[in-house]
Amino acid sequence: MHNNSGGNAYENADGKNNRDEEKKQMKRFRVHHIMCTDLYQGYGYSGAFCENMTEMVTWLKEHADEKLLLVSDPDEICKKCPNLKDDVFCVDETNHVKSKDQQLLEPLHLLEKETYSYEELQQHAKQYLTKEVFETSCRNCQWYKKGLCRYEDFRFC
């Protein structure tokens, strides 16, 4: 690929990397939300959270081929969660949700900070998510404990 700026083909005229800029603009998507969005039944932590989650699940299904930046930090879904503290932590500074996300990367054959479409993420879950991985990841979640999330209920949208 040729570029007249004298820089690398992915740099713009200011010398900034276009891929980095694109990733900043992209919707962020938390790893464990691959499972949550598939199993979501309309319940949530608050009315604002449910409204946002419903909008996001609808958007993801309608735009399943649009690229998302896979992260282990708060994403678009987390924005309205009452458990989000300082836009960084879930409930407390132990950051247990970040650990949960990071522990899912390897078994699902995914890489953090890479881009995937929602459809690709669902395909990874369909191909690689085992009941054991699901149980390990979700066993401490309140929605799992209430019986709202079960491995057998996956639809892999």
BAFI-3210 file (N, C-alpha, C; in Angstrom, 3 decimals, decimal comma, padded with zeros to 6 digits):
// residues 157
n [1|2|3|4|5|6|7|8|9|10|11|12|13|14|15|16|17|18|19|20|21|22|23|24|25|26|27|28|29|30|31|32|33|34|35|36|37|38|39|40|41|42|43|44|45|46|47|48|49|50|51|52|53|54|55|56|57|58|59|60|61|62|63|64|65|66|67|68|69|70|71|72|73|74|75|76|77|78|79|80|81|82|83|84|85|86|87|88|89|90|91|92|93|94|95|96|97|98|99|100|101|102|103|104|105|106|107|108|109|110|111|112|113|114|115|116|117|118|119|120|121|122|123|124|125|126|127|128|129|130|131|132|133|134|135|136|137|138|139|140|141|142|143|144|145|146|147|148|149|150|151|152|153|154|155|156|157]
n.u [000,851|000,638|001,641|001,697|002,663|005,086|005,307|004,391|002,048|-000,277|-000,429|-001,700|-001,734|-000,784|000,942|-000,190|-001,321|-003,654|-005,063|-005,013|-006,527|-008,968|-009,634|-010,074|-012,435|-014,205|-016,817|-016,508|-016,227|-016,851|-015,296|-016,702|-019,274|-020,000|-021,299|-023,301|-024,897|-026,038|-027,617|-029,320|-032,317|-033,829|-033,643|-031,967|-029,554|-030,660|-033,255|-032,231|-029,939|-031,074|-032,507|-030,403|-028,938|-030,794|-031,034|-028,375|-028,098|-030,012|-028,900|-026,434|-027,297|-028,576|-026,471|-024,513|-022,252|-020,594|-017,515|-016,046|-014,191|-012,469|-012,353|-011,175|-012,173|-014,486|-017,289|-019,598|-021,977|-021,566|-021,707|-024,098|-024,326|-025,008|-023,070|-020,630|-017,705|-015,986|-015,716|-014,105|-013,841|-015,660|-017,888|-015,836|-012,321|-011,009|-011,388|-012,574|-014,149|-012,686|-010,670|-012,213|-012,946|-010,401|-009,689|-011,320|-010,380|-008,293|-009,514|-011,581|-010,249|-009,472|-008,243|-007,339|-008,020|-008,152|-009,982|-013,252|-016,219|-019,566|-020,825|-018,600|-017,571|-019,644|-019,476|-016,993|-017,652|-019,607|-018,063|-015,949|-016,695|-017,128|-019,114|-017,805|-016,011|-017,881|-019,289|-017,207|-016,593|-019,033|-020,167|-020,163|-021,740|-024,601|-026,838|-026,573|-026,728|-029,377|-030,595|-031,016|-029,211|-027,945|-025,799|-026,957|-028,903|-027,864|-028,027|-026,413|-026,506]
n.v [-001,165|002,168|005,388|008,847|010,337|009,741|008,280|005,257|003,007|002,961|005,294|008,580|011,939|013,410|011,710|009,904|006,704|005,110|002,764|002,693|004,986|004,218|002,112|003,526|004,809|002,754|000,608|-000,644|-003,902|-006,105|-009,136|-011,242|-010,508|-011,687|-014,004|-013,024|-011,327|-013,112|-014,691|-012,948|-011,878|-009,695|-008,877|-007,013|-004,906|-002,445|-000,133|001,673|000,316|-002,021|-000,907|000,140|-002,220|-003,750|-002,117|-002,327|-005,116|-005,448|-003,715|-005,043|-007,465|-006,517|-005,370|-007,300|-007,773|-005,621|-004,238|-004,724|-003,704|-005,847|-006,103|-006,125|-004,442|-001,902|-001,501|-000,484|-001,579|-001,671|000,995|001,951|000,511|000,106|-000,909|-000,128|001,524|004,547|004,460|002,312|000,063|-002,848|-002,939|-003,141|-002,494|-004,879|-005,789|-008,071|-008,724|-008,005|-009,920|-012,186|-011,738|-011,845|-014,474|-015,845|-015,440|-017,187|-019,889|-019,354|-018,749|-016,115|-012,717|-010,040|-006,575|-006,817|-006,727|-007,831|-009,031|-009,093|-011,368|-013,000|-013,314|-014,709|-017,046|-018,029|-018,573|-020,539|-022,558|-023,002|-022,652|-024,420|-026,390|-026,558|-024,344|-022,287|-022,673|-022,244|-019,568|-018,256|-019,034|-017,474|-015,334|-013,283|-013,586|-016,088|-017,583|-017,118|-018,663|-017,732|-017,899|-020,395|-022,884|-024,634|-023,116|-021,513|-019,733|-018,862|-016,574]
n.w [000,000|-000,873|000,260|000,466|002,587|003,621|005,869|007,621|006,039|007,497|008,867|009,426|008,056|010,190|011,361|013,056|014,022|012,080|012,678|015,472|015,991|014,857|016,576|018,938|018,336|018,048|019,273|022,515|023,852|026,357|027,404|028,878|028,311|025,993|026,662|028,405|026,783|025,037|026,676|027,924|029,495|030,040|032,655|035,243|036,975|037,547|036,491|034,572|033,801|032,655|030,506|028,947|028,486|027,045|024,756|023,816|023,323|021,327|019,378|018,902|017,744|015,484|014,165|013,703|012,202|012,523|013,626|016,847|019,706|021,640|025,091|028,545|030,336|031,557|029,354|026,734|027,696|030,444|031,186|032,370|034,660|038,069|039,727|038,813|039,526|039,637|036,877|036,286|038,043|039,109|041,553|043,665|044,346|043,832|041,364|040,194|038,011|035,778|035,964|035,496|032,811|031,576|032,092|030,391|027,833|026,736|026,705|024,893|022,634|021,958|021,634|023,673|023,126|020,419|017,317|016,649|015,120|016,406|015,565|014,964|017,552|018,759|017,267|018,122|020,782|020,383|019,225|021,073|023,784|026,674|028,942|031,380|031,330|031,201|033,650|035,507|034,993|035,478|037,911|040,279|039,728|040,218|038,557|037,478|039,839|040,462|038,642|036,088|034,056|032,144|030,855|029,037|027,871|025,881|022,837|020,882|019,125]
ca.u [000,000|001,470|001,142|002,591|003,063|006,436|005,222|003,883|000,788|-001,405|-000,353|-002,327|-000,812|-000,215|001,810|-000,930|-001,666|-005,087|-005,654|-005,230|-007,647|-010,171|-009,954|-010,612|-013,791|-014,975|-017,506|-015,760|-017,083|-016,212|-015,238|-017,781|-020,560|-020,339|-022,284|-024,416|-025,797|-026,753|-028,558|-030,080|-033,771|-034,510|-033,407|-030,721|-029,244|-031,502|-034,017|-031,326|-029,083|-031,887|-032,791|-029,160|-028,604|-031,739|-030,614|-027,115|-028,340|-030,710|-027,915|-025,470|-027,931|-028,860|-025,187|-023,652|-021,011|-019,790|-016,362|-016,012|-012,882|-012,625|-011,644|-011,477|-012,497|-015,873|-017,666|-020,861|-022,998|-021,244|-021,893|-025,272|-024,360|-024,805|-021,899|-019,421|-017,117|-014,929|-015,627|-013,008|-014,012|-016,992|-018,175|-014,703|-011,039|-010,417|-011,527|-012,825|-014,763|-011,568|-010,053|-013,156|-012,775|-009,084|-009,665|-012,103|-009,697|-007,613|-010,411|-012,409|-009,337|-009,623|-007,168|-007,793|-007,677|-008,297|-011,330|-014,082|-017,632|-020,370|-021,024|-017,368|-017,491|-020,625|-018,936|-015,963|-018,355|-020,242|-017,039|-014,988|-017,211|-017,570|-019,893|-016,849|-015,552|-019,049|-019,532|-016,099|-016,710|-020,312|-020,707|-020,318|-022,609|-025,935|-027,828|-026,389|-027,242|-030,839|-031,087|-031,343|-028,188|-027,507|-025,064|-027,883|-029,800|-027,202|-028,608|-025,326|-027,207]
ca.v [000,000|003,357|006,547|009,967|011,081|009,366|007,398|003,922|003,033|003,098|006,578|009,682|013,045|013,864|010,662|009,048|005,411|005,030|001,629|003,123|005,920|003,436|001,364|004,464|005,126|001,525|000,191|-001,593|-005,029|-006,877|-010,558|-012,075|-010,102|-012,637|-014,913|-012,260|-010,811|-014,236|-015,247|-011,851|-012,065|-008,462|-008,559|-006,299|-004,295|-001,258|000,200|002,290|-000,747|-002,876|-000,161|000,176|-003,592|-004,114|-001,383|-002,878|-006,453|-005,218|-003,163|-006,091|-008,420|-005,833|-004,980|-008,424|-007,785|-004,437|-004,560|-004,324|-003,846|-006,762|-005,571|-006,683|-003,255|-001,490|-001,262|000,232|-002,191|-001,317|002,426|002,211|-000,447|000,775|-001,483|000,450|002,559|005,351|004,042|001,354|-001,146|-003,382|-003,041|-002,755|-002,425|-006,193|-005,911|-009,486|-008,890|-007,958|-011,256|-013,091|-011,506|-012,322|-015,943|-016,379|-015,221|-018,384|-020,982|-018,955|-018,481|-014,695|-011,839|-008,742|-005,388|-007,129|-006,438|-008,950|-008,702|-009,845|-012,679|-013,777|-013,653|-015,774|-018,271|-018,519|-019,161|-021,775|-023,555|-023,281|-022,567|-025,694|-026,228|-026,340|-022,955|-021,481|-022,811|-021,594|-018,129|-017,682|-019,587|-016,464|-014,255|-013,341|-014,033|-017,543|-018,113|-017,016|-019,601|-017,041|-018,199|-021,788|-023,252|-025,309|-022,125|-020,721|-019,704|-018,464|-015,707]
ca.w [000,000|-000,991|000,964|000,179|003,779|004,012|007,035|007,323|005,295|008,400|009,541|008,716|007,780|011,454|011,882|013,987|013,481|011,796|013,383|016,848|015,966|014,606|017,795|019,919|017,914|018,021|020,495|023,338|024,227|027,416|027,042|029,430|027,745|024,919|027,251|028,965|025,746|024,447|027,648|028,535|029,493|030,419|034,056|035,431|038,260|037,725|035,294|033,585|033,277|031,768|029,275|028,181|028,075|025,988|023,560|023,324|022,769|020,057|018,443|018,548|016,837|014,217|013,567|014,083|011,424|012,836|014,466|018,248|020,336|022,769|026,247|029,867|031,120|031,298|027,966|026,533|028,559|031,835|031,440|033,206|035,770|039,362|040,393|038,223|040,377|039,019|035,470|036,160|038,847|039,359|042,983|044,511|043,655|043,542|039,913|039,898|036,687|034,832|036,027|034,822|031,370|031,144|032,171|029,268|026,554|026,219|026,295|023,745|021,520|021,632|022,086|024,162|022,326|018,995|016,851|016,213|015,020|017,378|014,942|015,179|018,975|018,994|016,665|019,037|021,923|019,925|018,940|022,138|025,146|027,252|030,166|032,465|031,242|031,560|035,095|036,217|034,801|035,901|039,166|041,325|039,232|040,820|037,578|037,438|041,108|040,417|037,640|034,838|033,057|032,132|029,642|028,121|027,250|024,851|021,484|019,980|018,148]
c.u [000,897|000,791|002,163|003,093|004,476|006,444|004,722|002,475|-000,424|-001,373|-001,075|-001,317|-000,142|000,732|001,120|-001,318|-003,186|-005,754|-005,933|-006,425|-008,966|-010,596|-010,532|-012,070|-014,748|-015,692|-016,646|-016,729|-016,307|-016,347|-016,427|-019,165|-020,939|-021,441|-023,516|-025,415|-026,595|-027,858|-029,481|-031,581|-034,532|-034,353|-032,080|-030,623|-030,134|-032,279|-033,139|-030,414|-029,864|-032,183|-031,559|-028,803|-029,524|-031,363|-029,347|-027,305|-029,031|-029,724|-026,941|-026,063|-028,219|-027,587|-024,132|-022,332|-020,129|-018,688|-016,471|-014,590|-013,071|-011,743|-011,985|-011,718|-013,945|-016,115|-018,974|-021,965|-022,791|-021,590|-023,038|-025,377|-024,120|-023,603|-020,582|-018,941|-015,969|-014,692|-014,547|-013,302|-015,472|-017,090|-017,006|-013,405|-010,372|-010,488|-011,725|-013,446|-013,689|-010,876|-010,914|-013,004|-011,472|-008,996|-010,461|-011,368|-009,106|-008,583|-011,292|-011,566|-009,486|-008,445|-007,756|-007,230|-007,598|-009,742|-011,990|-015,491|-018,366|-020,610|-019,785|-017,225|-018,462|-020,138|-017,833|-016,617|-018,977|-019,216|-016,239|-015,533|-017,714|-018,391|-018,964|-016,352|-016,682|-019,264|-018,452|-016,242|-017,934|-020,790|-020,900|-021,223|-024,008|-026,998|-027,753|-027,007|-028,764|-031,444|-031,433|-030,356|-027,751|-026,837|-026,018|-028,805|-029,149|-027,883|-027,543|-025,896|-026,470]
c.v [001,227|004,527|007,667|010,703|010,758|008,439|006,034|004,032|003,220|004,407|007,634|010,819|013,574|012,830|009,735|007,758|005,315|003,877|001,986|004,067|005,180|002,688|002,278|004,791|003,938|001,266|-000,840|-002,690|-005,930|-008,372|-011,350|-011,678|-010,923|-013,562|-014,154|-011,809|-011,919|-014,745|-014,203|-012,056|-010,814|-008,086|-007,833|-005,659|-003,096|-001,034|000,775|001,237|-001,606|-002,188|-000,144|-001,213|-004,038|-003,422|-001,992|-004,259|-006,327|-004,702|-004,238|-007,079|-007,797|-005,454|-006,051|-008,469|-006,566|-004,799|-003,943|-004,509|-004,680|-006,302|-006,355|-005,541|-002,864|-001,121|-000,490|-000,293|-001,752|000,130|002,729|001,259|000,275|000,225|-000,914|001,619|003,235|004,989|002,997|000,023|-001,560|-003,677|-002,579|-002,852|-003,781|-006,485|-007,361|-009,700|-008,841|-009,324|-012,282|-012,977|-012,114|-013,849|-016,593|-016,296|-016,504|-019,497|-020,649|-018,609|-017,055|-013,912|-010,501|-007,636|-005,689|-006,829|-007,704|-008,406|-009,515|-011,264|-013,564|-014,200|-014,773|-017,106|-018,872|-019,197|-020,501|-022,892|-023,961|-023,253|-023,932|-025,397|-025,925|-024,883|-022,016|-021,493|-022,090|-020,079|-017,548|-018,091|-018,567|-015,298|-014,397|-013,858|-015,546|-018,172|-018,081|-017,949|-018,975|-017,333|-019,647|-022,080|-023,832|-024,338|-021,285|-020,873|-019,430|-017,714|-015,601]
c.w [000,000|-000,295|000,779|001,411|004,214|005,211|006,639|006,749|006,191|009,171|008,719|008,569|009,052|012,059|012,868|013,292|013,312|012,522|014,835|016,934|015,755|015,860|018,868|019,615|018,046|019,347|021,212|023,780|025,174|027,128|027,589|028,913|026,513|025,431|027,727|027,901|025,092|025,378|028,281|028,359|029,919|031,878|034,188|036,795|038,577|036,435|034,197|032,972|032,288|030,439|028,370|027,650|026,933|024,676|022,963|022,694|021,415|019,004|017,979|017,546|015,472|013,463|013,845|013,334|011,693|013,834|015,853|018,755|021,597|023,924|027,515|030,857|030,827|029,840|027,899|027,448|029,999|032,183|032,400|034,394|037,091|040,139|039,869|039,085|039,643|037,555|035,224|036,838|038,946|040,856|043,858|043,715|043,424|042,053|039,471|038,517|035,604|034,786|035,298|033,305|030,870|031,166|031,038|027,929|025,981|025,825|025,084|022,518|021,005|022,186|022,519|023,281|020,829|018,605|016,314|015,985|016,087|016,853|015,144|016,630|019,325|018,407|017,541|020,240|021,531|019,748|020,183|023,571|025,603|028,506|031,337|032,482|031,670|033,069|035,899|036,155|035,498|037,295|040,281|040,926|039,828|039,847|037,408|038,682|041,154|039,367|036,304|033,715|033,202|030,803|028,594|027,379|026,161|023,507|020,447|018,779|016,841]
res [m|h|n|n|s|g|g|n|a|y|e|n|a|d|g|k|n|n|r|d|e|e|k|k|q|m|k|r|f|r|v|h|h|i|m|c|t|d|l|y|q|g|y|g|y|s|g|a|f|c|e|n|m|t|e|m|v|t|w|l|k|e|h|a|d|e|k|l|l|l|v|s|d|p|d|e|i|c|k|k|c|p|n|l|k|d|d|v|f|c|v|d|e|t|n|h|v|k|s|k|d|q|q|l|l|e|p|l|h|l|l|e|k|e|t|y|s|y|e|e|l|q|q|h|a|k|q|y|l|t|k|e|v|f|e|t|s|c|r|n|c|q|w|y|k|k|g|l|c|r|y|e|d|f|r|f|c]
***
